[in-house]
Amino acid sequence: MTSLPNAQSSLNDWLTHLIAIHPTEIDMGLGRVSAVARTMGLDSLAGTKVVTVAGTNGKGTTCAMIEAIMRQAGLRVGVYSSPHMLKYNERVRIDGLDASDEALIEAFCAIDAARGDISLTFFEYATLAGLYLFKQAGLDLVLLEVGLGGRLDATNIIDADIAVITAIDIDHQEYLGDTRELVGREKAGIMRAGRPVVIGDADLPASVVDYAESIGAKMLRVDQEFSYQASETDWRFKAAEPSHLSLSGLPLPSLPLANAATALAVVQQLMCQQFETEQARIAIATGLKEAKLAGRLEVVSEQPKIILDVAHNPHAASYLADRLRAYEGRRIFALCGMLKDKDCRAVLSLLDDQVHAWYLTDLNCERSAKAQDLLSYLSGDKAAYSFASVEQAYQALKPEIGQSDVVIVFGSFYTVAEFKQLDLS
């Protein structure tokens, strides 16, 4: 029998153990994690502002922009996110730095000592570890990115000062429901009575509004309480009450503009009167320019242009297709691998018209869709090939692309993570 990990064990030993000890990867409900959090004094982060961010897409980019702006404003910020791209440590970030192996192991030891006979999922361990490290650090602001849904997600054990819903679309139907109304109700569960909820989805399901009104949450909705407008060179943000201040000449971010506007609506709530100062304008402009996130329209080569994006559902694929219009007239090659529980047909069809040739791949995980199945979802009127791995797909693609061509690597976090580990030279 393998011995249980301890303070001297490696982080990899701990992660292997955490995956093995709970019978199911996703086990919805707050009972287990809440009980352990109370034992550890992690059921609130008193003295720290907390923003919880839910949404089908855009959670990570919204958090990245809030983080960048508020750090420019001088605050100490922690971010909890998932999934990670290359290293587990990416899930907990404090003052711009990923948590160390040693810090995470200390947190896991503390959780193990406190949980008694309560079984926790991998994600629940991760959430408690983040809260443990944030509390130790004594931060000004913590951003909690919801893993799945909202109402029953482990991050929802904390009463957020500000809730955020970025976008609502159908994904994870087996857990969240198969309509936008049902999905919206699950995400609305992060709202709290009398507190702000910033909503970045203009096409809002009635279930979200109904729930907000039923508990008395203060809704700040895009195109209603706040708005934004872009030009070719910059953009304007109109703030919510009480100021209705307009910020013009803002730099266009490398991340989605809709999420930038949502982030600014949150920043306004965090800064209050300071939002109107010159120092705030500088922090906002600098933060917007500097905010980046791995795997979100991430450019890793200019000639040829190689773009990495984790788009894995129709909402994200539609946004990616819109951004690819900037490369009209250039050949676009797609290297794509997806998970079989996603709407693969819809994702591929949204991009098929723009793609010159497809390089489809199996992924190195149990949930991988077969590349041969992905082939069957395409129109069939252009070149398309299947491969057993991301590396094989790229090696086949590499001789076919010229300096002026565009390559989009997308379909899953797994696809992008595997590609980022390749030698592109």
Legacy VTK file of the C-alpha trace (Angstrom):
# vtk DataFile Version 3.0
C-alpha trace
ASCII
DATASET POLYDATA
POINTS 425 float
0.000 0.000 0.000
1.368 3.427 -0.946
2.039 5.714 2.017
-0.006 8.894 2.334
1.736 12.118 1.254
3.072 14.469 3.923
5.033 17.720 4.237
8.127 16.054 2.747
6.291 14.681 -0.293
6.507 16.317 -3.716
3.660 18.384 -5.148
3.230 15.739 -7.855
2.801 13.040 -5.182
0.112 15.162 -3.523
-1.739 15.792 -6.801
-1.685 12.095 -7.698
-3.111 11.317 -4.245
-5.839 13.978 -4.488
-7.029 12.667 -7.844
-7.223 9.120 -6.474
-8.959 9.613 -3.110
-12.387 10.919 -4.204
-14.524 8.575 -6.301
-15.794 11.203 -8.763
-14.010 14.145 -10.405
-17.097 16.394 -10.222
-19.302 16.013 -7.138
-21.589 19.040 -6.892
-22.574 20.434 -3.497
-21.161 22.733 -0.832
-21.684 20.587 2.269
-18.274 18.899 2.392
-16.116 21.861 1.449
-18.093 24.267 3.699
-17.585 22.038 6.736
-13.817 21.865 6.231
-13.628 25.609 5.495
-15.393 26.388 8.796
-12.980 24.138 10.696
-10.026 25.992 9.118
-11.530 29.475 9.478
-11.630 29.850 5.696
-15.362 30.418 5.280
-14.736 34.174 5.039
-11.823 36.444 4.138
-12.528 39.283 6.555
-10.671 42.472 5.675
-10.219 41.393 2.049
-12.524 42.402 -0.803
-13.717 39.342 -2.730
-14.931 39.277 -6.351
-16.392 35.973 -7.602
-16.537 35.559 -11.385
-18.850 33.090 -13.152
-19.630 32.629 -16.837
-19.458 30.193 -19.725
-16.564 32.106 -21.304
-14.502 35.144 -20.351
-13.929 34.424 -16.657
-10.153 34.170 -16.889
-9.684 37.217 -19.121
-11.975 39.345 -16.941
-10.015 38.320 -13.833
-6.709 39.030 -15.602
-7.760 42.592 -16.469
-9.172 43.374 -13.006
-5.964 41.982 -11.500
-3.703 44.039 -13.779
-5.597 47.291 -13.166
-5.888 46.910 -9.405
-2.222 45.949 -9.052
-1.342 49.087 -11.032
-3.477 50.976 -8.498
-1.250 49.618 -5.710
-3.378 46.799 -4.306
-2.144 43.359 -3.330
-4.228 40.898 -5.353
-4.788 37.142 -5.260
-6.370 35.162 -8.110
-7.782 31.644 -7.968
-8.422 30.121 -11.408
-8.829 26.837 -13.227
-7.919 24.791 -15.085
-4.171 25.302 -15.261
-2.320 25.309 -18.560
1.088 23.764 -17.814
1.592 23.731 -14.041
-0.866 23.238 -11.188
0.749 26.236 -9.425
-0.965 28.554 -11.948
-4.268 28.029 -10.109
-3.215 30.239 -7.182
-1.564 33.581 -7.983
-0.511 36.156 -5.382
0.953 39.542 -6.341
1.383 38.294 -9.900
3.340 35.159 -8.926
2.171 31.546 -9.032
2.111 29.744 -5.685
5.249 27.721 -4.930
5.250 23.946 -4.519
6.130 24.413 -0.848
3.213 26.764 -0.182
0.710 24.434 -1.847
2.038 21.400 0.036
1.699 23.307 3.320
-1.904 24.126 2.415
-2.690 20.509 1.494
-1.236 19.284 4.803
-3.400 21.769 6.708
-6.521 20.706 4.763
-5.786 17.026 5.341
-5.394 17.610 9.074
-8.696 19.509 9.252
-10.966 17.373 7.071
-11.210 14.325 9.357
-13.235 11.680 7.509
-14.739 14.169 5.016
-13.898 13.252 1.420
-13.020 16.195 -0.834
-12.732 16.419 -4.616
-9.589 17.556 -6.394
-11.222 20.938 -7.087
-12.368 21.343 -3.460
-8.789 20.765 -2.259
-7.599 23.339 -4.790
-10.169 25.915 -3.679
-9.380 25.483 0.015
-5.660 25.676 -0.736
-6.191 28.981 -2.536
-8.240 30.400 0.344
-5.643 29.197 2.871
-2.801 30.949 1.023
-4.837 34.105 0.406
-5.724 34.370 4.099
-2.085 33.908 5.081
-1.016 36.650 2.659
-3.461 39.252 4.025
-4.440 40.616 0.608
-6.458 43.689 -0.372
-8.418 41.883 -3.107
-9.128 38.259 -4.026
-10.598 37.192 -7.373
-12.295 33.780 -7.359
-12.932 32.229 -10.763
-15.829 29.776 -10.632
-14.956 26.305 -11.908
-18.392 25.016 -12.928
-21.736 26.818 -12.782
-21.765 28.915 -9.630
-24.463 27.986 -7.139
-22.846 24.665 -6.149
-19.240 25.501 -7.050
-16.724 25.329 -4.198
-15.829 29.013 -4.647
-19.389 29.899 -3.588
-18.689 29.128 0.081
-17.364 32.708 0.245
-19.862 35.592 0.263
-18.477 37.792 -2.503
-18.538 41.576 -2.147
-19.083 41.748 -5.919
-20.407 38.967 -8.154
-19.649 38.901 -11.887
-21.349 36.992 -14.698
-19.403 37.338 -17.949
-21.439 35.344 -20.501
-24.079 32.641 -20.459
-24.223 29.823 -22.980
-24.903 26.096 -22.934
-21.972 23.989 -21.708
-21.636 21.168 -19.158
-25.304 20.313 -19.804
-25.182 17.225 -17.577
-24.544 19.450 -14.547
-26.040 22.834 -15.423
-29.036 22.058 -17.645
-29.640 22.216 -21.371
-31.131 25.715 -21.723
-29.680 29.177 -21.133
-32.388 29.796 -18.540
-31.225 26.809 -16.476
-27.546 27.658 -16.921
-28.229 31.281 -15.978
-29.951 30.256 -12.760
-26.934 28.179 -11.727
-24.535 31.065 -12.401
-26.826 33.527 -10.604
-26.239 31.532 -7.427
-23.042 33.514 -6.718
-25.087 36.711 -6.144
-25.644 38.011 -2.623
-28.495 40.104 -1.246
-27.879 43.847 -1.365
-24.521 43.489 -3.124
-23.509 44.384 -6.697
-23.554 41.870 -9.531
-21.814 43.010 -12.728
-23.292 41.315 -15.796
-21.399 41.358 -19.103
-23.957 39.425 -21.157
-26.344 41.761 -22.995
-28.683 38.898 -23.936
-29.566 37.942 -20.391
-31.811 34.968 -19.556
-34.852 35.972 -17.499
-33.785 33.518 -14.782
-30.801 35.733 -13.907
-32.886 38.886 -13.565
-35.583 37.049 -11.630
-33.100 35.679 -9.118
-31.312 39.021 -8.696
-34.624 40.752 -8.032
-35.804 38.033 -5.645
-32.795 38.445 -3.345
-32.302 42.185 -3.836
-28.926 42.061 -5.582
-27.845 45.316 -7.246
-27.628 44.604 -10.992
-25.092 46.446 -13.142
-25.807 45.277 -16.696
-23.903 45.980 -19.885
-25.817 48.307 -22.246
-27.995 49.378 -19.331
-26.216 50.510 -16.165
-22.832 50.622 -17.964
-21.821 50.574 -21.630
-18.868 50.731 -24.015
-18.126 51.693 -27.596
-15.082 50.894 -29.719
-13.407 52.661 -32.613
-10.522 51.377 -34.744
-7.882 52.859 -32.444
-9.392 53.057 -28.939
-12.603 52.699 -26.930
-14.900 54.513 -24.525
-16.417 53.231 -21.264
-19.468 54.809 -19.651
-19.648 54.008 -15.959
-22.670 53.136 -13.846
-24.204 55.282 -11.097
-23.445 57.367 -9.215
-20.868 58.988 -11.498
-21.947 58.013 -15.040
-18.369 59.031 -15.831
-17.144 58.398 -19.383
-13.574 57.289 -19.935
-12.521 57.862 -23.538
-9.325 57.136 -25.466
-8.789 53.842 -23.640
-6.215 51.480 -25.207
-7.682 48.457 -26.975
-6.671 45.360 -24.961
-5.276 42.172 -26.478
-8.055 40.348 -24.589
-11.773 40.522 -25.529
-13.168 44.046 -25.292
-16.503 42.901 -23.841
-14.613 41.415 -20.908
-12.549 44.596 -20.565
-15.781 46.590 -20.164
-17.034 44.089 -17.579
-13.714 44.385 -15.754
-13.969 48.199 -15.687
-17.491 47.998 -14.252
-16.021 45.890 -11.419
-13.084 48.281 -10.985
-15.517 51.170 -10.638
-17.268 49.359 -7.776
-13.936 48.598 -6.102
-12.487 52.095 -6.448
-15.685 54.075 -5.748
-14.827 57.810 -5.749
-11.201 57.109 -6.661
-12.409 55.802 -10.046
-12.640 59.403 -11.246
-9.055 60.383 -10.367
-6.137 60.792 -12.750
-4.236 58.059 -10.890
-7.101 55.644 -11.606
-7.073 56.548 -15.307
-3.368 55.769 -15.478
-3.828 52.454 -13.643
-6.709 51.510 -15.978
-4.843 52.379 -19.185
-1.652 50.615 -18.072
-3.493 47.562 -16.765
-5.491 47.163 -19.976
-2.325 47.307 -22.065
-0.411 44.843 -19.885
-3.121 42.255 -19.127
-2.488 38.924 -20.834
-3.604 35.361 -20.302
-2.032 32.194 -21.672
-4.119 30.525 -24.354
-6.451 33.450 -24.976
-5.649 34.791 -28.447
-2.023 34.260 -27.449
0.405 35.002 -30.301
3.514 32.789 -30.103
4.923 33.531 -33.588
4.587 36.437 -35.995
5.879 34.896 -39.259
3.923 32.757 -39.676
1.326 34.156 -37.276
0.541 31.385 -34.753
-2.341 32.076 -32.365
-3.314 29.876 -29.421
-6.863 29.950 -28.073
-8.650 27.582 -25.705
-12.034 28.129 -27.446
-13.965 24.900 -26.853
-17.678 25.776 -27.109
-19.847 27.579 -29.699
-19.832 30.933 -27.854
-16.023 31.017 -27.778
-15.728 29.698 -31.334
-18.018 32.469 -32.596
-15.804 35.091 -30.950
-12.681 33.460 -32.405
-14.246 33.445 -35.884
-14.969 37.155 -35.518
-11.355 37.913 -34.559
-10.048 35.867 -37.493
-11.781 38.251 -39.909
-8.826 40.567 -39.317
-6.764 38.098 -41.406
-9.063 38.035 -44.427
-7.036 37.410 -47.580
-4.456 35.288 -45.764
-4.526 31.508 -45.599
-5.703 30.269 -42.202
-4.690 26.784 -41.053
-6.385 25.207 -38.039
-4.788 22.716 -35.648
-7.646 21.483 -33.485
-8.215 18.862 -30.803
-11.380 18.719 -28.692
-13.011 16.846 -25.828
-15.790 14.464 -26.807
-18.289 15.948 -24.329
-18.215 19.337 -26.101
-20.373 20.440 -29.038
-17.640 19.614 -31.537
-19.843 19.832 -34.618
-21.026 23.368 -33.809
-17.520 24.606 -32.933
-15.985 23.323 -36.175
-18.854 24.565 -38.351
-18.481 28.108 -36.978
-14.881 28.259 -38.241
-15.014 26.012 -41.304
-15.656 28.818 -43.818
-12.521 30.713 -42.771
-10.110 27.789 -42.574
-7.979 26.838 -45.582
-6.961 23.415 -44.223
-7.692 21.438 -41.054
-5.189 19.434 -38.975
-7.266 17.522 -36.438
-5.758 15.601 -33.560
-6.461 13.205 -30.741
-5.574 14.556 -27.293
-3.617 12.825 -24.552
-6.553 12.343 -22.165
-9.473 9.954 -21.663
-12.075 12.558 -22.667
-10.478 13.240 -26.044
-12.661 13.280 -29.131
-11.263 11.121 -31.921
-9.743 13.139 -34.755
-11.515 10.846 -37.214
-14.854 11.825 -35.653
-13.961 15.513 -35.909
-13.262 15.017 -39.616
-16.834 13.843 -40.134
-18.196 17.154 -38.776
-16.547 19.239 -41.514
-18.133 20.235 -44.816
-15.655 18.130 -46.769
-14.869 20.778 -49.393
-11.313 21.507 -48.225
-8.199 19.668 -47.098
-8.531 17.992 -43.695
-6.257 15.472 -41.985
-6.302 13.497 -38.733
-3.403 12.727 -36.403
-2.736 10.806 -33.196
-1.109 13.726 -31.367
-0.684 17.498 -31.389
3.004 17.055 -32.183
2.296 14.847 -35.220
-0.296 17.336 -36.456
2.156 20.248 -36.162
4.994 18.340 -37.845
2.699 17.642 -40.806
1.448 21.246 -40.884
4.822 22.947 -40.550
6.121 22.392 -44.152
2.810 23.625 -45.610
2.754 27.108 -44.087
4.383 30.245 -45.425
5.533 33.391 -43.628
2.298 35.244 -44.399
-0.013 32.427 -43.291
-1.998 32.220 -40.043
-2.220 29.158 -37.799
-4.885 28.929 -35.117
-4.335 26.236 -32.463
-7.566 25.746 -30.531
-10.289 23.435 -29.205
-9.306 22.725 -25.607
-6.944 23.640 -22.790
-5.320 20.263 -23.510
-4.675 21.222 -27.152
-3.028 24.507 -26.256
-1.054 23.014 -23.349
0.359 20.247 -25.553
1.253 22.746 -28.282
3.005 25.094 -25.830
5.396 22.286 -24.936
6.539 21.789 -28.545
9.759 23.153 -30.026
8.537 25.459 -32.782
11.958 26.049 -34.342
LINES 1 426
425 0 1 2 3 4 5 6 7 8 9 10 11 12 13 14 15 16 17 18 19 20 21 22 23 24 25 26 27 28 29 30 31 32 33 34 35 36 37 38 39 40 41 42 43 44 45 46 47 48 49 50 51 52 53 54 55 56 57 58 59 60 61 62 63 64 65 66 67 68 69 70 71 72 73 74 75 76 77 78 79 80 81 82 83 84 85 86 87 88 89 90 91 92 93 94 95 96 97 98 99 100 101 102 103 104 105 106 107 108 109 110 111 112 113 114 115 116 117 118 119 120 121 122 123 124 125 126 127 128 129 130 131 132 133 134 135 136 137 138 139 140 141 142 143 144 145 146 147 148 149 150 151 152 153 154 155 156 157 158 159 160 161 162 163 164 165 166 167 168 169 170 171 172 173 174 175 176 177 178 179 180 181 182 183 184 185 186 187 188 189 190 191 192 193 194 195 196 197 198 199 200 201 202 203 204 205 206 207 208 209 210 211 212 213 214 215 216 217 218 219 220 221 222 223 224 225 226 227 228 229 230 231 232 233 234 235 236 237 238 239 240 241 242 243 244 245 246 247 248 249 250 251 252 253 254 255 256 257 258 259 260 261 262 263 264 265 266 267 268 269 270 271 272 273 274 275 276 277 278 279 280 281 282 283 284 285 286 287 288 289 290 291 292 293 294 295 296 297 298 299 300 301 302 303 304 305 306 307 308 309 310 311 312 313 314 315 316 317 318 319 320 321 322 323 324 325 326 327 328 329 330 331 332 333 334 335 336 337 338 339 340 341 342 343 344 345 346 347 348 349 350 351 352 353 354 355 356 357 358 359 360 361 362 363 364 365 366 367 368 369 370 371 372 373 374 375 376 377 378 379 380 381 382 383 384 385 386 387 388 389 390 391 392 393 394 395 396 397 398 399 400 401 402 403 404 405 406 407 408 409 410 411 412 413 414 415 416 417 418 419 420 421 422 423 424
